[in-house]
Amino acid sequence: MKTSSAQKAVEKTEKEIFKLKEKLTKLRRKVPKEPIPDFVLKQGSKSVKLSQLFGKHDEMILIHNMGADCV
């Protein structure tokens, strides 16, 4: 099966994107970590500090879902 010029362009672009993502990851690792204040989360009369939710862990991943239209 012959590869079309469009397919070759797609593959080339995918490789470029992959390399850029690798570079971005390396650069992000060099950025100093930001301390997060020990926020108090409240639901009705109940409250909990962030530090109580994560125990001995010192890292948190935040996922902000902006809805179905967000990539």
Rosetta blueprint (number, residue, H / E / L):
1 M L
2 K L
3 T L
4 S L
5 S H
6 A H
7 Q H
8 K H
9 A H
10 V H
11 E H
12 K H
13 T H
14 E H
15 K H
16 E H
17 I H
18 F H
19 K H
20 L H
21 K H
22 E H
23 K H
24 L H
25 T H
26 K H
27 L H
28 R H
29 R H
30 K H
31 V L
32 P L
33 K L
34 E L
35 P L
36 I L
37 P L
38 D L
39 F L
40 V E
41 L E
42 K E
43 Q E
44 G L
45 S L
46 K E
47 S E
48 V E
49 K E
50 L H
51 S H
52 Q H
53 L H
54 F H
55 G L
56 K L
57 H L
58 D L
59 E L
60 M L
61 I L
62 L L
63 I L
64 H L
65 N L
66 M L
67 G L
68 A L
69 D L
70 C L
71 V L
